[in-house]
């Protein structure tokens, strides 16, 4: 569902949403909230607010006549909306970028009012204020226990004082409480940073082949079958294996490849909202992610490009695994 929404494929997203709805209605609306915060972000705040209110209020969903129709509407809105993945990039930096170690240590020992004060310091870099906002929120990155007790309501008041709209603050609080995903608390910071506006760009994205209605791009490092395919890809693709052997520690190679597959095939979006700091944040997020596997940004860029060139090979491996699984479980 999430990869389809990134690519603007409302039909596939709707099909996946209705399948999840049959099993767990609450899980569907949590997932749609995460998608709105992670993949759309400040690209369309109106859509973000709408999805948050639908997720929070069963009465508002009933006006569509059924949960099915409401879920389909939400998928259509999310798929069509301009996307901005800066919340994800900002979280990668806040959680992993080595340069922010000092700020993480500062916030880790600071009292909640001191954390909130850092958020309000508009002269500090956005990444530092993001660390403070995360620690002030009390929203842990499960299963980690890093930030401790927070004050989400107090954080929302700081954002209001900084000039954020009431609708966005409401949506942020709903998303943070219902998903417990730290990326949600960055939405107001990013909205303030992007307040000067931007422009919407149509992006050519590679069409993902499907097997049994399942897009192959969905089989990435977040799924068991995707991890199997990536491990086979590493063993069987000489260009990929040789590059990793030369540039990444052996014990980090498979994890680095999972990241590269994500950025090459799972993360692309079809309608992008571009604003002043968007590219810089994206570069920071990629660098932070790959810092965990001891790879610099140049290595990351090269590896992502190598994966793009070899996606047909990866797709063949994913097709074999998925075809076998569907034959075993028709």
N, C-alpha and C positions, 0 to 999 in steps of 0.2 A: 504493500500500500504506500509506504513512504517514498520508495524509489519512483513509483508511478506518479505520485504527486509532484515530485521534483521535476520529472520530465513533462509534466502537463497532461498526463494520460489519465483523464477522469474515469474512463470506462474500466480500466484495470483496477484503479484505486477503489471505485465503487464496489466491484466484485469482491475484492479483498475485505473491504469494510463490512459488507453484508455477511460474509463468512464469519468474521470475528464477532459480529453482533449476535449471531446465533448462539455463540458459546459464552460470551461475556460482554454484556452491554457496557459495564463500567470500564472495562479494559479498553474498549473501542474509543470511548470519549477521552480517556487518559492519553491514548496514543495520538488521537487527533490534536489534542492540546500540545503534546510534545512536538508534533510536526509543525503546528502553527508557530511555536516559539523557536524551533531549531531551524526550519527551512524557509519560512516566510518572514518571520521577524518583523523588522520595520519596513519591509517591502510593501506591505499593505496593512496598516494598523487597523483600518476599518474591518477587514476580514478577520484579523486576529481577535478583535473585540467581539465580533459576532460569534465566532467559534467558541470563545471562552464562555459567553453567556449561554449558548446552547448546551455546552458541557455541564454547566452548573445548575441549570434549571429545567427540570423535566416538563414543566408547564409550557415553557417556550418551545420545546420540541414537539409538543402535542399539536401545535397549530399547523404542522405539516401533515397531520393525519395519521402518521405512523412513524415509528423509529427508523424503519427502512428508508422512507422518503427523506427524513431529516438527515440521516447519515449520508445519503446520496447527494443531498444539497451541499452539505459541508465539504464532501470530497470534491464536488464540482467547483466550489468557491476556492478551495485551497489549490486545486490544480491550475486554475486560471490566473490566480493572483501573482503579481511580481514577487520574486523570492530574494531574500537576503539571508545568508547563512552566517552572519557576523556573530550571533550569539554563540554558535559552536566554536568559531575561531577564537573568540574572546575567552571562552571557558578553557580551551586548550592552553592558552597563554597563562591564564590565572592559575591553572592547576599544575602546569609542567614547565613553563619557560624558565630556564635557570636564572636569568637576569632578575626575575621577580622573587627569588628566594628571600631576599632581605625584607620585602614587603609582606610576604607570607609569614615570616617570623614576627614582624612588627604586629601584624593583625592577630596572630595566634596568641600573643600575650596581652593584647590590648583589651580593655573593657569595651562592652558594647557601645557606649556613648562615644568612645574614642574611634571605634571603627566607623560609626556613622559620621563622625566629623571628617574623616578622610574622604568618604563618599562625597561630602558637600564641598570639598576643596577643588574648585573648578580649575585651578592652576596646575593640579597634579595630572600626570598622564592618565589617559583613559584606562590603560591596563592596570595601573595601580589602584585606581578607584574601583575597578571591577573586582579585584581581590578583596578589597574592603567591603564591597557590597555583598559578595558571597559570604564572607565570614560574618557579617552583620545579620544576614538573613537567617542563619541557623539551618539552612537547607544543605544536608550532607550529600556528597556524591557517593551514594550507596554502592558497595558495602563499606566504604571508608568511614572512619570517624576522625574528621579533621577539624571542622570549624567550631564544634561545640554549640552551646546555647546561643540563640540569636533573638532578634526582635524584628520580625517581618513587618509588623504594623509600623514600627518606628522607621524602618527603611522606606516604606511607602510614603510616610510623612516627609522624609527628606526629599524624595523625588518630587512630591507635590510642591515643596518649597522652592525647588529648583526650576519649576515651571512645567512639569509634565501634566498632561491632561488627566482629568478624573477617569475617563473611559479607559485609558491605557493603564493607569494604576490599578483600576478594578480588574482588568484582564490579567495583569501581571500577578496580582495576589491570588486570583482563582487558579491560574496555571501553576504557580509555585506550590500552593497548598495541595492541589489535586494530583499533580505529577511527582512532587518532591524532586524535581530536576533543577539543579543549580542554574542551568542556562536561562531559565525563565526570569531570574532576578536581574539579568543584564538588559532586558528590553527597554526600560526607561532610560538607562544610561545611553544606549545606542540611539534611541529616538531623539534625545537631546543633542547628541553628536551629529546626527543627520538632519537637524532642523533646517539647515540651509537648502535642503531638497536634493534632488538628483534626477536621473533619467532612467527610463526603462529600456532594456535591450533584449531583443529576441536572440537566443543563442541556439546554434545548431548542435544538437546532442545526438550521439550515436543511438540508433534504435536498437533496443535490446531484444534479442530473439527470445521466444518463449517455448516451453515444453509443458504440455498439459495445462496451459493457461498460466503458468508460473514464469515470470520474466527471469532470465538468467542473471540479470544484474542484482536480483534479490539474494543470490547465493554468494554472499561476501563473508568477511571474517567474523560477522556477528551470528552466523548460522553454522551448525555442525557440518552440513553438507558443503557449504562454502569453504570452510576450513579444510575439509578433505580435498576439495578441488585445488585449492591454493597450494597445499602441500605437494600434490601431484605435479602441479605447474612448476614448482621450484625444482623438483627432481627431474622433470622431463624437458624443460626449456633451457637450452644451452645459453642463450643470450641473457636470460634472467639470472640463471645460476652463476654464470661467470661474473656478471656485474656485482652481484651481492657478495660473492667470494672476495672480490677485490676491494669492496668499499664498506662492508658492514660486518661486524663481528659474527662469527658463525652462529652463536647461540641466539642472536637477534635477527637472523636472516628471515625466518618465516614471519615473524611479527612485522618486520619492515615491509615485506611483500604484501601482507594483509592491508597495511596502511595504504600502500601504493594502489592496490586494487580498489580500495574504497574511493580514493581521490580520482582514479582514472575512469571508474565505471559506475560507482554507486552515488557519488556526490553531485555529479553534473546536474544543472538546472536549466530549464528551457526558456524561462523568462526572468531576467535578472534586474534587480533594482541596483543601480550604480550610484554611489554617493562619494563624497570627498575622501573618506578614510577607508572605504570598503576594500580596495585592493591591498592596502597596507595591512589591514587586519587579517585578510585571507593569507597573506604571506607569513605573518606572524603565527597564525594558527597552524599552518603546515609545518613551519620550522619547529614549533613547540611539540607537535605530535611526533615528528621524527627525531627530536632530541631524546625521546625515551628509548630509541633503538640505536643511539650513538651515531646518528647520521646527520650531516649538516644539510642546509637547504639546497645546495647545489646537487648533492647526491640524491636528495628527495626528488627534485625536479627531473633529474635524468632517469631515475627509477620509474617514476610515474609515466614518463614518455615511453620508456621501454615496454611497460605493461600495456599502454595504449596500442603500440604496434603489434602486440602479441595477443590481443583480446580474442581473436578467432580461435587461437589454440586453447586459451582458458575456457572459452565457451564450449568447445568440443569436449573438454573434460567434464564440465558442469552438465552438459547434455547427457553424457553417458551415465553419470551418477544419478541424475534426476530420472532418466528413463528407466533405469534399473529399479529405483525406489518406487516409481509409479506402477511398474509391472508387478512388483512384490506386494504392493498395497493398492490394488485397483479401486 
